[in-house]
Amino acid sequence: MSILSADKLRRLSLGFPTLDDVFPGFELGDFIVLQGNAASLMSFVLSVRAQLPRENGGLNSSTVFVDGGNSFSPYEVAETARDYGLDCKAALERVYVSRAFTAYQLSSLVLEKLYSVLRKTRARLLIVSDITSLFLDRDMPKTEGRELFMKVCSKLSAIASEKQMIVVVSYFPEGRSRQSVFFEAVLFGKSDILLKLKRRGQVLNVALEAHPCIRPFSMDFTADQPSTRVFGGVSFGEDRSVL
């Protein structure tokens, strides 16, 4: 496995000491897809870790969180902040949340409003949760849904590159319909990094499935390993609307 210099690449680490020795984290300009049943929890962890100083693996930045799956949890963010020794209220105030309840709302947020919000907040991390679910709604015309989804993915990729920030989306496969397979192909084709996080009982599996510079790998973290971060109730390792 090629181990790249952490000094050159690390911008936002995941906070698992063993993993951070091998995987340098997310770099400014990356468009990342998180999938698996622990993807939502990791998005909350990242929204807090982004606030940490750079020397501690953070970005010293706020986060813009576009909630496409009605999954944002202030409780999880507050608990994560407490684990990292941050003030819970202050940490929550640095996560700017907007919820979308239809694919049209999500598309409007991404295509029309994000740039101005990113300028105002100066956030270096953008998270979009459950990116495909609204586009798979039975009331969404399939052809229109495909066109909008392609535009959204292209815009997120452009934002990561042009704004030199980190863009993270969580993705949860829903069956294997032609529509869902199409969305997956578009999303994976636009992304730079694909990371799967799957929790099975007391074990968290972290699998890097795609990266422009690092070979795929898989690592397990168990509850009895030394750690400083409680991840979903098991130790593994270290709403303000503005849109």
C-alpha positions as CSV (number, residue, x, y, z in Angstrom):
1,M,0.0,0.0,0.0
2,S,1.2,3.5,-0.9
3,I,1.4,5.6,2.3
4,L,1.3,9.3,1.4
5,S,2.9,12.0,3.4
6,A,0.3,13.2,6.0
7,D,2.0,16.6,6.1
8,K,1.2,17.1,2.4
9,L,-2.3,15.6,2.2
10,R,-4.0,15.7,5.6
11,R,-6.7,18.4,5.7
12,L,-9.5,16.6,7.7
13,S,-8.6,13.3,9.3
14,L,-11.2,10.8,10.5
15,G,-9.8,10.7,14.1
16,F,-8.9,7.0,14.2
17,P,-5.2,6.9,15.2
18,T,-4.4,3.6,13.4
19,L,-6.3,4.6,10.3
20,D,-4.8,8.1,10.2
21,D,-1.3,6.5,10.0
22,V,-2.4,4.9,6.7
23,F,-5.1,7.1,5.3
24,P,-4.2,10.8,5.3
25,G,-7.7,12.1,5.4
26,F,-9.7,14.3,3.1
27,E,-7.9,17.1,1.2
28,L,-9.4,20.4,0.1
29,G,-11.0,19.9,-3.3
30,D,-12.1,16.4,-2.6
31,F,-15.7,15.2,-3.4
32,I,-16.3,12.2,-1.1
33,V,-19.1,9.6,-0.9
34,L,-19.7,7.9,2.4
35,Q,-21.9,4.8,2.4
36,G,-22.9,2.1,4.8
37,N,-25.0,2.1,8.0
38,A,-22.5,4.2,9.9
39,A,-22.2,7.0,7.2
40,S,-24.6,9.3,9.0
41,L,-22.8,9.1,12.3
42,M,-19.5,9.8,10.5
43,S,-21.0,12.9,8.9
44,F,-21.8,14.2,12.4
45,V,-18.3,13.4,13.5
46,L,-16.8,15.3,10.6
47,S,-19.0,18.3,11.2
48,V,-17.4,18.6,14.6
49,R,-13.9,17.5,13.6
50,A,-13.9,20.3,11.0
51,Q,-14.0,22.8,13.9
52,L,-10.7,21.5,15.4
53,P,-7.4,23.3,14.8
54,R,-5.4,22.1,11.8
55,E,-2.7,20.7,14.0
56,N,-5.4,18.4,15.5
57,G,-6.6,17.1,12.1
58,G,-9.4,19.7,11.7
59,L,-10.0,22.7,9.4
60,N,-10.7,25.4,12.0
61,S,-14.0,25.8,10.1
62,S,-17.7,25.8,10.3
63,T,-19.8,23.3,8.3
64,V,-22.8,23.7,5.9
65,F,-25.1,20.7,6.3
66,V,-27.7,20.1,3.6
67,D,-30.1,17.5,5.1
68,G,-31.6,15.5,2.3
69,G,-32.8,12.6,4.4
70,N,-34.2,14.5,7.4
71,S,-31.4,12.8,9.4
72,F,-29.5,15.6,11.0
73,S,-29.2,15.1,14.8
74,P,-28.3,18.0,17.0
75,Y,-28.0,15.5,19.9
76,E,-25.3,13.5,18.0
77,V,-23.4,16.6,17.1
78,A,-23.6,17.9,20.7
79,E,-22.4,14.5,22.1
80,T,-19.5,14.4,19.6
81,A,-18.5,18.0,20.5
82,R,-18.5,17.0,24.2
83,D,-16.3,14.0,23.4
84,Y,-13.8,16.4,21.8
85,G,-13.8,18.8,24.7
86,L,-15.7,21.5,22.8
87,D,-18.6,23.6,24.0
88,C,-21.7,21.9,22.7
89,K,-23.7,25.1,22.0
90,A,-20.9,26.8,20.3
91,A,-20.2,23.6,18.2
92,L,-23.9,23.5,17.1
93,E,-23.8,27.1,16.1
94,R,-21.0,26.4,13.7
95,V,-23.1,23.8,11.8
96,Y,-25.4,25.6,9.4
97,V,-28.3,23.3,8.6
98,S,-31.0,23.4,5.9
99,R,-33.4,20.6,5.3
100,A,-34.9,19.6,2.0
101,F,-38.1,17.6,1.8
102,T,-38.3,17.2,-2.0
103,A,-35.8,16.7,-4.8
104,Y,-36.8,20.1,-6.1
105,Q,-35.9,21.7,-2.8
106,L,-32.6,19.9,-2.6
107,S,-31.8,20.8,-6.2
108,S,-32.6,24.5,-5.6
109,L,-30.4,24.6,-2.5
110,V,-27.4,23.1,-4.3
111,L,-27.8,24.7,-7.7
112,E,-29.0,28.2,-6.7
113,K,-28.2,29.0,-3.1
114,L,-25.1,27.3,-1.9
115,Y,-22.5,29.6,-3.3
116,S,-23.8,32.6,-1.5
117,V,-24.1,30.7,1.8
118,L,-20.6,29.4,1.5
119,R,-19.3,32.9,1.0
120,K,-21.2,34.1,4.1
121,T,-20.1,31.2,6.4
122,R,-16.6,30.7,4.9
123,A,-17.2,27.0,5.6
124,R,-14.5,24.6,4.4
125,L,-16.8,21.6,4.8
126,L,-20.1,20.9,3.0
127,I,-22.1,17.8,3.8
128,V,-25.2,16.6,1.9
129,S,-27.0,13.8,3.6
130,D,-28.8,10.9,1.9
131,I,-28.3,12.4,-1.5
132,T,-30.5,10.0,-3.6
133,S,-33.6,9.3,-1.5
134,L,-35.6,12.3,-2.5
135,F,-34.9,11.7,-6.2
136,L,-36.2,8.1,-5.8
137,D,-39.6,9.4,-4.5
138,R,-42.4,7.8,-6.5
139,D,-43.9,11.2,-7.3
140,M,-40.6,12.3,-8.9
141,P,-40.7,11.9,-12.8
142,K,-37.9,9.6,-13.7
143,T,-36.4,11.5,-16.6
144,E,-36.6,14.8,-14.7
145,G,-35.1,13.2,-11.6
146,R,-32.2,11.9,-13.6
147,E,-31.5,15.3,-15.2
148,L,-31.7,17.1,-11.8
149,F,-29.5,14.5,-10.1
150,M,-26.8,14.8,-12.7
151,K,-26.8,18.6,-12.3
152,V,-26.6,18.3,-8.5
153,C,-23.7,15.9,-8.7
154,S,-21.9,18.1,-11.2
155,K,-22.4,21.2,-9.1
156,L,-21.1,19.5,-5.9
157,S,-18.0,18.4,-7.8
158,A,-17.5,21.9,-9.1
159,I,-17.9,23.4,-5.6
160,A,-15.3,21.1,-4.2
161,S,-12.8,22.1,-7.0
162,E,-13.6,25.8,-7.4
163,K,-14.1,26.7,-3.8
164,Q,-11.2,24.4,-2.6
165,M,-13.3,22.9,0.1
166,I,-14.3,19.4,1.1
167,V,-17.6,18.1,0.0
168,V,-19.0,15.0,1.6
169,V,-22.3,13.2,0.7
170,S,-23.8,10.2,2.4
171,Y,-25.4,7.6,0.2
172,F,-27.6,4.7,1.2
173,P,-28.5,2.3,-1.7
174,E,-32.2,1.6,-1.9
175,G,-32.8,-1.6,-3.9
176,R,-31.4,-2.1,-7.4
177,S,-33.9,-0.5,-9.6
178,R,-32.8,1.0,-12.9
179,Q,-33.2,4.5,-11.4
180,S,-31.1,3.7,-8.3
181,V,-28.4,2.1,-10.4
182,F,-28.3,5.1,-12.7
183,F,-28.0,7.5,-9.7
184,E,-25.2,5.4,-8.2
185,A,-23.2,5.4,-11.4
186,V,-23.5,9.2,-11.8
187,L,-22.6,9.8,-8.1
188,F,-19.6,7.4,-8.1
189,G,-18.5,8.8,-11.5
190,K,-18.3,12.4,-10.2
191,S,-16.8,11.6,-6.8
192,D,-13.1,11.4,-6.0
193,I,-13.2,9.2,-2.9
194,L,-15.6,6.3,-1.9
195,L,-15.5,5.3,1.7
196,K,-17.7,2.6,3.2
197,L,-18.4,2.6,6.9
198,K,-20.3,-0.4,8.2
199,R,-21.1,-1.2,11.9
200,R,-21.7,-4.8,12.9
201,G,-22.3,-5.1,16.6
202,Q,-19.1,-4.0,18.4
203,V,-17.1,-3.8,15.1
204,L,-16.8,-0.9,12.8
205,N,-15.4,-1.7,9.4
206,V,-13.8,1.2,7.4
207,A,-13.2,0.3,3.7
208,L,-11.6,2.7,1.2
209,E,-13.1,1.5,-2.1
210,A,-11.9,4.3,-4.4
211,H,-9.2,7.0,-4.2
212,P,-7.1,8.7,-6.9
213,C,-3.8,7.9,-5.1
214,I,-4.3,5.2,-2.5
215,R,-5.1,1.5,-3.0
216,P,-8.4,0.2,-1.6
217,F,-8.1,-1.3,1.9
218,S,-10.4,-2.4,4.7
219,M,-9.8,-2.1,8.5
220,D,-11.8,-3.2,11.5
221,F,-12.1,-1.3,14.8
222,T,-13.5,-3.0,17.9
223,A,-14.8,-1.7,21.1
224,D,-12.0,-3.1,23.2
225,Q,-9.3,-1.1,21.2
226,P,-7.8,2.0,22.9
227,S,-9.7,5.0,21.8
228,T,-10.9,8.5,22.8
229,R,-14.0,8.8,20.6
230,V,-17.4,7.2,21.3
231,F,-18.8,6.3,17.9
232,G,-22.5,5.5,18.1
233,G,-22.3,4.4,21.6
234,V,-19.2,2.2,21.0
235,S,-15.7,3.4,21.5
236,F,-13.7,2.9,18.3
237,G,-11.2,5.7,17.9
238,E,-10.6,9.0,18.2
239,D,-30.3,23.9,13.4
240,R,-29.7,27.0,12.0
241,S,-31.3,27.4,8.5
242,V,-29.3,29.8,6.3
243,L,-30.3,28.6,2.9
